[in-house]
Amino acid sequence: MILKNKKRLKAKMKSWAKANHEQRLEYRRNWDKQKRANDPLYKLKRNLRSRLYNALVRDRNKTYKTKKQSTEEILGCSYAEFKSYIESQFTEGMDFYNIHVDHHIPLSSAKNEQELIDLCHYTNCKPMFAIDNIRKGSTILS
């Protein structure tokens, strides 16, 4: 009897989700926007995942197809440890809402997928004010 109700409820939920697709998308966008604005660790996680995905899968000049490891495995530490590592390098006026995570050696310099993954390691990262990082582009600073 419980299994019968479970199937019926699942079908009902699926039907509701399909009928309210736009409403659900709007709710999720608003939730994500608020979460990013109020939770620096969440913002950092989302940005790291997005940047890594774009570097691996969506790079126009490369042919990498999939990400075979989790972002934390590629970073070489947990998100909380990465947040602490970046915070330890903050200079006056820095916080997670006005910095970019810069790569000492730019990801664009990778010649193959393994090099790209190696460059994503946390030891290749540092905080930088957004405007400075944009100016720096894909150059290597000493």
SEZA-858498 format. One record per atom (N, C-alpha, C): x, y, z; atom name; residue number from 0; chain. Coordinates in nm, 3 decimals. Layout:
X/Y/Z/CA/NUM/A
...
END
This chain:
0.082/-0.119/0.000/N/0/A
0.000/0.000/0.000/CA/0/A
0.087/0.127/0.000/C/0/A
0.192/0.128/0.082/N/1/A
0.280/0.244/0.087/CA/1/A
0.350/0.261/-0.049/C/1/A
0.390/0.150/-0.109/N/2/A
0.457/0.157/-0.238/CA/2/A
0.363/0.214/-0.344/C/2/A
0.236/0.175/-0.336/N/3/A
0.137/0.225/-0.431/CA/3/A
0.123/0.378/-0.417/C/3/A
0.113/0.426/-0.292/N/4/A
0.104/0.570/-0.269/CA/4/A
0.230/0.642/-0.313/C/4/A
0.345/0.579/-0.291/N/5/A
0.472/0.638/-0.328/CA/5/A
0.477/0.662/-0.479/C/5/A
0.434/0.564/-0.555/N/6/A
0.433/0.578/-0.701/CA/6/A
0.336/0.688/-0.745/C/6/A
0.220/0.691/-0.682/N/7/A
0.120/0.791/-0.717/CA/7/A
0.170/0.932/-0.682/C/7/A
0.229/0.946/-0.564/N/8/A
0.282/1.076/-0.523/CA/8/A
0.397/1.121/-0.612/C/8/A
0.482/1.028/-0.650/N/9/A
0.594/1.061/-0.737/CA/9/A
0.544/1.111/-0.873/C/9/A
0.443/1.044/-0.926/N/10/A
0.385/1.087/-1.054/CA/10/A
0.320/1.224/-1.040/C/10/A
0.253/1.248/-0.928/N/11/A
0.188/1.376/-0.904/CA/11/A
0.292/1.488/-0.892/C/11/A
0.401/1.461/-0.821/N/12/A
0.507/1.561/-0.805/CA/12/A
0.573/1.591/-0.939/C/12/A
0.594/1.488/-1.020/N/13/A
0.655/1.506/-1.150/CA/13/A
0.565/1.592/-1.239/C/13/A
0.438/1.567/-1.234/N/14/A
0.341/1.644/-1.312/CA/14/A
0.339/1.790/-1.266/C/14/A
0.341/1.812/-1.135/N/15/A
0.341/1.949/-1.081/CA/15/A
0.469/2.022/-1.124/C/15/A
0.583/1.953/-1.114/N/16/A
0.711/2.014/-1.150/CA/16/A
0.712/2.055/-1.297/C/16/A
0.657/1.972/-1.382/N/17/A
0.652/2.003/-1.525/CA/17/A
0.560/2.123/-1.551/C/17/A
0.448/2.128/-1.481/N/18/A
0.352/2.236/-1.500/CA/18/A
0.402/2.369/-1.444/C/18/A
0.493/2.364/-1.346/N/19/A
0.543/2.485/-1.280/CA/19/A
0.691/2.507/-1.304/C/19/A
0.737/2.471/-1.420/N/20/A
0.880/2.477/-1.453/CA/20/A
0.937/2.619/-1.438/C/20/A
0.874/2.717/-1.496/N/21/A
0.924/2.855/-1.490/CA/21/A
0.925/2.907/-1.346/C/21/A
0.822/2.877/-1.271/N/22/A
0.813/2.920/-1.131/CA/22/A
0.926/2.859/-1.050/C/22/A
0.954/2.731/-1.073/N/23/A
1.062/2.664/-1.002/CA/23/A
1.198/2.723/-1.038/C/23/A
1.219/2.754/-1.167/N/24/A
1.344/2.814/-1.210/CA/24/A
1.364/2.950/-1.145/C/24/A
1.261/3.030/-1.143/N/25/A
1.269/3.163/-1.083/CA/25/A
1.300/3.153/-0.933/C/25/A
1.234/3.061/-0.864/N/26/A
1.259/3.039/-0.722/CA/26/A
1.405/3.001/-0.700/C/26/A
1.458/2.908/-0.780/N/27/A
1.595/2.861/-0.765/CA/27/A
1.696/2.974/-0.793/C/27/A
1.669/3.055/-0.896/N/28/A
1.758/3.168/-0.926/CA/28/A
1.763/3.265/-0.809/C/28/A
1.648/3.298/-0.753/N/29/A
1.643/3.391/-0.639/CA/29/A
1.712/3.333/-0.517/C/29/A
1.689/3.204/-0.491/N/30/A
1.752/3.138/-0.377/CA/30/A
1.904/3.142/-0.393/C/30/A
1.952/3.107/-0.513/N/31/A
2.095/3.105/-0.539/CA/31/A
2.157/3.244/-0.525/C/31/A
2.087/3.345/-0.574/N/32/A
2.136/3.482/-0.564/CA/32/A
2.149/3.526/-0.418/C/32/A
2.050/3.494/-0.336/N/33/A
2.054/3.528/-0.194/CA/33/A
2.163/3.451/-0.121/C/33/A
2.177/3.324/-0.154/N/34/A
2.279/3.240/-0.090/CA/34/A
2.420/3.291/-0.123/C/34/A
2.443/3.327/-0.249/N/35/A
2.574/3.382/-0.288/CA/35/A
2.602/3.514/-0.215/C/35/A
2.499/3.595/-0.197/N/36/A
2.517/3.726/-0.133/CA/36/A
2.546/3.714/0.016/C/36/A
2.500/3.606/0.078/N/37/A
2.510/3.594/0.224/CA/37/A
2.604/3.485/0.275/C/37/A
2.654/3.400/0.188/N/38/A
2.737/3.289/0.233/CA/38/A
2.864/3.283/0.147/C/38/A
2.977/3.336/0.198/N/39/A
3.099/3.340/0.117/CA/39/A
3.151/3.201/0.077/C/39/A
3.132/3.100/0.162/N/40/A
3.178/2.966/0.127/CA/40/A
3.097/2.910/0.010/C/40/A
2.966/2.933/0.012/N/41/A
2.881/2.888/-0.098/CA/41/A
2.922/2.959/-0.228/C/41/A
2.944/3.089/-0.219/N/42/A
2.986/3.166/-0.337/CA/42/A
3.117/3.112/-0.392/C/42/A
3.212/3.084/-0.304/N/43/A
3.341/3.031/-0.345/CA/43/A
3.325/2.896/-0.413/C/43/A
3.245/2.806/-0.354/N/44/A
3.221/2.674/-0.413/CA/44/A
3.164/2.686/-0.554/C/44/A
3.060/2.767/-0.568/N/45/A
2.995/2.783/-0.699/CA/45/A
3.091/2.841/-0.802/C/45/A
3.168/2.941/-0.762/N/46/A
3.261/3.003/-0.855/CA/46/A
3.372/2.907/-0.897/C/46/A
3.424/2.829/-0.802/N/47/A
3.529/2.732/-0.835/CA/47/A
3.477/2.625/-0.930/C/47/A
3.359/2.573/-0.899/N/48/A
3.302/2.469/-0.985/CA/48/A
3.277/2.523/-1.126/C/48/A
3.222/2.641/-1.133/N/49/A
3.192/2.702/-1.262/CA/49/A
3.319/2.727/-1.342/C/49/A
3.420/2.784/-1.277/N/50/A
3.545/2.815/-1.346/CA/50/A
3.613/2.688/-1.397/C/50/A
3.613/2.585/-1.314/N/51/A
3.675/2.460/-1.355/CA/51/A
3.598/2.395/-1.469/C/51/A
3.467/2.397/-1.461/N/52/A
3.384/2.341/-1.568/CA/52/A
3.412/2.414/-1.699/C/52/A
3.413/2.547/-1.692/N/53/A
3.438/2.625/-1.813/CA/53/A
3.577/2.599/-1.869/C/53/A
3.674/2.583/-1.783/N/54/A
3.811/2.557/-1.829/CA/54/A
3.822/2.419/-1.894/C/54/A
3.754/2.321/-1.838/N/55/A
3.765/2.184/-1.889/CA/55/A
3.672/2.153/-2.005/C/55/A
3.549/2.192/-1.994/N/56/A
3.447/2.145/-2.087/CA/56/A
3.413/2.248/-2.195/C/56/A
3.416/2.375/-2.160/N/57/A
3.366/2.474/-2.253/CA/57/A
3.475/2.558/-2.318/C/57/A
3.599/2.522/-2.297/N/58/A
3.710/2.598/-2.357/CA/58/A
3.703/2.583/-2.509/C/58/A
3.698/2.693/-2.579/N/59/A
3.683/2.691/-2.724/CA/59/A
3.802/2.631/-2.797/C/59/A
3.920/2.641/-2.739/N/60/A
4.041/2.597/-2.809/CA/60/A
4.083/2.455/-2.773/C/60/A
4.019/2.396/-2.676/N/61/A
4.058/2.262/-2.632/CA/61/A
3.946/2.163/-2.664/C/61/A
3.976/2.036/-2.648/N/62/A
3.876/1.934/-2.679/CA/62/A
3.845/1.847/-2.558/C/62/A
3.868/1.896/-2.437/N/63/A
3.839/1.817/-2.318/CA/63/A
3.688/1.800/-2.309/C/63/A
3.644/1.683/-2.272/N/64/A
3.501/1.655/-2.274/CA/64/A
3.437/1.646/-2.136/C/64/A
3.506/1.586/-2.042/N/65/A
3.444/1.564/-1.912/CA/65/A
3.541/1.596/-1.799/C/65/A
3.482/1.617/-1.683/N/66/A
3.559/1.635/-1.561/CA/66/A
3.552/1.502/-1.487/C/66/A
3.664/1.436/-1.471/N/67/A
3.664/1.300/-1.417/CA/67/A
3.679/1.296/-1.265/C/67/A
3.716/1.409/-1.204/N/68/A
3.734/1.416/-1.060/CA/68/A
3.645/1.526/-1.004/C/68/A
3.621/1.520/-0.873/N/69/A
3.545/1.628/-0.810/CA/69/A
3.634/1.752/-0.802/C/69/A
3.570/1.866/-0.787/N/70/A
3.645/1.992/-0.777/CA/70/A
3.738/1.989/-0.657/C/70/A
3.692/1.934/-0.544/N/71/A
3.777/1.926/-0.425/CA/71/A
3.900/1.839/-0.450/C/71/A
3.883/1.729/-0.523/N/72/A
3.998/1.643/-0.554/CA/72/A
4.098/1.718/-0.642/C/72/A
4.048/1.793/-0.737/N/73/A
4.137/1.870/-0.826/CA/73/A
4.207/1.981/-0.749/C/73/A
4.133/2.048/-0.658/N/74/A
4.193/2.155/-0.576/CA/74/A
4.303/2.101/-0.485/C/74/A
4.285/1.981/-0.436/N/75/A
4.382/1.922/-0.343/CA/75/A
4.349/1.950/-0.198/C/75/A
4.231/2.006/-0.171/N/76/A
4.188/2.033/-0.035/CA/76/A
4.035/2.053/-0.035/C/76/A
3.977/2.060/0.084/N/77/A
3.833/2.083/0.092/CA/77/A
3.803/2.230/0.065/C/77/A
3.677/2.261/0.040/N/78/A
3.637/2.400/0.016/CA/78/A
3.668/2.487/0.137/C/78/A
3.641/2.435/0.257/N/79/A
3.667/2.512/0.379/CA/79/A
3.816/2.539/0.395/C/79/A
3.900/2.439/0.365/N/80/A
4.045/2.460/0.372/CA/80/A
4.090/2.561/0.266/C/80/A
4.031/2.553/0.148/N/81/A
4.066/2.647/0.042/CA/81/A
4.027/2.789/0.082/C/81/A
3.910/2.804/0.143/N/82/A
3.864/2.935/0.188/CA/82/A
3.964/2.991/0.291/C/82/A
4.007/2.908/0.385/N/83/A
4.105/2.952/0.485/CA/83/A
4.238/2.988/0.420/C/83/A
4.280/2.909/0.323/N/84/A
4.406/2.934/0.252/CA/84/A
4.402/3.070/0.182/C/84/A
4.292/3.099/0.114/N/85/A
4.278/3.226/0.044/CA/85/A
4.269/3.341/0.144/C/85/A
4.191/3.322/0.251/N/86/A
4.177/3.426/0.354/CA/86/A
4.311/3.461/0.417/C/86/A
4.397/3.362/0.434/N/87/A
4.527/3.386/0.496/CA/87/A
4.615/3.476/0.410/C/87/A
4.581/3.492/0.283/N/88/A
4.659/3.575/0.193/CA/88/A
4.595/3.712/0.167/C/88/A
4.481/3.739/0.232/N/89/A
4.413/3.866/0.213/CA/89/A
4.503/3.982/0.256/C/89/A
4.495/4.091/0.183/N/90/A
4.560/4.215/0.224/CA/90/A
4.449/4.310/0.270/C/90/A
4.485/4.426/0.315/N/91/A
4.388/4.520/0.370/CA/91/A
4.277/4.551/0.268/C/91/A
4.154/4.543/0.314/N/92/A
4.039/4.575/0.230/CA/92/A
3.981/4.458/0.154/C/92/A
4.044/4.343/0.159/N/93/A
3.994/4.227/0.084/CA/93/A
3.888/4.152/0.163/C/93/A
3.786/4.106/0.093/N/94/A
3.691/4.009/0.146/CA/94/A
3.641/3.927/0.027/C/94/A
3.559/3.828/0.052/N/95/A
3.517/3.739/-0.056/CA/95/A
3.419/3.804/-0.154/C/95/A
3.379/3.927/-0.128/N/96/A
3.286/3.993/-0.217/CA/96/A
3.354/4.096/-0.307/C/96/A
3.484/4.116/-0.292/N/97/A
3.553/4.211/-0.379/CA/97/A
3.683/4.155/-0.438/C/97/A
3.698/4.023/-0.433/N/98/A
3.820/3.963/-0.489/CA/98/A
3.787/3.862/-0.598/C/98/A
3.887/3.833/-0.678/N/99/A
3.886/3.719/-0.768/CA/99/A
3.992/3.623/-0.718/C/99/A
3.974/3.495/-0.745/N/100/A
4.079/3.398/-0.716/CA/100/A
4.162/3.388/-0.843/C/100/A
4.285/3.435/-0.831/N/101/A
4.377/3.439/-0.945/CA/101/A
4.465/3.316/-0.944/C/101/A
4.506/3.271/-1.062/N/102/A
4.602/3.162/-1.074/CA/102/A
4.737/3.222/-1.108/C/102/A
4.840/3.191/-1.026/N/103/A
4.976/3.240/-1.052/CA/103/A
5.013/3.210/-1.198/C/103/A
5.004/3.083/-1.233/N/104/A
5.025/3.042/-1.371/CA/104/A
4.886/3.027/-1.433/C/104/A
4.852/3.106/-1.533/N/105/A
4.716/3.106/-1.587/CA/105/A
4.673/2.971/-1.644/C/105/A
4.545/2.941/-1.628/N/106/A
4.490/2.817/-1.681/CA/106/A
4.503/2.812/-1.833/C/106/A
4.502/2.927/-1.898/N/107/A
4.511/2.931/-2.044/CA/107/A
4.647/2.883/-2.096/C/107/A
4.747/2.872/-2.008/N/108/A
4.878/2.827/-2.053/CA/108/A
4.889/2.675/-2.060/C/108/A
4.787/2.604/-2.015/N/109/A
4.790/2.457/-2.016/CA/109/A
4.789/2.405/-2.159/C/109/A
4.871/2.305/-2.185/N/110/A
4.880/2.244/-2.319/CA/110/A
4.792/2.121/-2.332/C/110/A
4.759/2.059/-2.219/N/111/A
4.674/1.940/-2.223/CA/111/A
4.588/1.935/-2.096/C/111/A
4.500/1.839/-2.090/N/112/A
4.406/1.829/-1.979/CA/112/A
4.476/1.810/-1.845/C/112/A
4.581/1.727/-1.841/N/113/A
4.651/1.703/-1.716/CA/113/A
4.720/1.830/-1.665/C/113/A
4.779/1.907/-1.754/N/114/A
4.840/2.034/-1.714/CA/114/A
4.735/2.128/-1.658/C/114/A
4.619/2.131/-1.721/N/115/A
4.511/2.217/-1.674/CA/115/A
4.468/2.177/-1.533/C/115/A
4.453/2.048/-1.509/N/116/A
4.414/1.999/-1.377/CA/116/A
4.523/2.034/-1.275/C/116/A
4.649/2.019/-1.312/N/117/A
4.759/2.053/-1.221/CA/117/A
4.757/2.202/-1.186/C/117/A
4.722/2.287/-1.283/N/118/A
4.718/2.432/-1.258/CA/118/A
4.601/2.473/-1.170/C/118/A
4.503/2.386/-1.156/N/119/A
4.387/2.416/-1.070/CA/119/A
4.415/2.385/-0.923/C/119/A
4.531/2.332/-0.892/N/120/A
4.565/2.300/-0.753/CA/120/A
4.565/2.428/-0.669/C/120/A
4.525/2.416/-0.543/N/121/A
4.509/2.534/-0.458/CA/121/A
4.638/2.614/-0.442/C/121/A
4.754/2.550/-0.452/N/122/A
4.880/2.621/-0.434/CA/122/A
4.911/2.717/-0.550/C/122/A
4.835/2.706/-0.659/N/123/A
4.853/2.796/-0.773/CA/123/A
4.755/2.914/-0.765/C/123/A
4.684/2.927/-0.654/N/124/A
4.580/3.030/-0.641/CA/124/A
4.617/3.135/-0.538/C/124/A
4.567/3.255/-0.561/N/125/A
4.585/3.365/-0.466/CA/125/A
4.469/3.463/-0.484/C/125/A
4.437/3.538/-0.379/N/126/A
4.331/3.639/-0.393/CA/126/A
4.387/3.763/-0.460/C/126/A
4.305/3.827/-0.539/N/127/A
4.346/3.950/-0.607/CA/127/A
4.222/4.036/-0.625/C/127/A
4.237/4.166/-0.606/N/128/A
4.124/4.254/-0.632/CA/128/A
4.078/4.233/-0.776/C/128/A
3.949/4.238/-0.796/N/129/A
3.890/4.207/-0.926/CA/129/A
3.951/4.291/-1.038/C/129/A
3.963/4.420/-1.019/N/130/A
4.014/4.508/-1.124/CA/130/A
4.160/4.474/-1.158/C/130/A
4.239/4.439/-1.057/N/131/A
4.379/4.401/-1.080/CA/131/A
4.388/4.270/-1.158/C/131/A
4.299/4.176/-1.125/N/132/A
4.299/4.047/-1.194/CA/132/A
4.256/4.064/-1.339/C/132/A
4.161/4.150/-1.364/N/133/A
4.117/4.174/-1.502/CA/133/A
4.229/4.238/-1.582/C/133/A
4.298/4.334/-1.521/N/134/A
4.412/4.398/-1.588/CA/134/A
4.524/4.299/-1.617/C/134/A
4.550/4.210/-1.522/N/135/A
4.657/4.112/-1.535/CA/135/A
4.630/4.018/-1.652/C/135/A
4.505/3.980/-1.669/N/136/A
4.470/3.887/-1.777/CA/136/A
4.539/3.754/-1.760/C/136/A
4.596/3.702/-1.866/N/137/A
4.659/3.570/-1.861/CA/137/A
4.812/3.580/-1.862/C/137/A
4.863/3.682/-1.794/N/138/A
5.009/3.696/-1.781/CA/138/A
5.053/3.638/-1.646/C/138/A
5.180/3.609/-1.637/N/139/A
5.237/3.558/-1.512/CA/139/A
5.310/3.673/-1.443/C/139/A
5.268/3.704/-1.320/N/140/A
5.335/3.807/-1.242/CA/140/A
5.435/3.742/-1.149/C/140/A
5.543/3.810/-1.121/N/141/A
5.642/3.754/-1.029/CA/141/A
5.613/3.793/-0.887/C/141/A
END
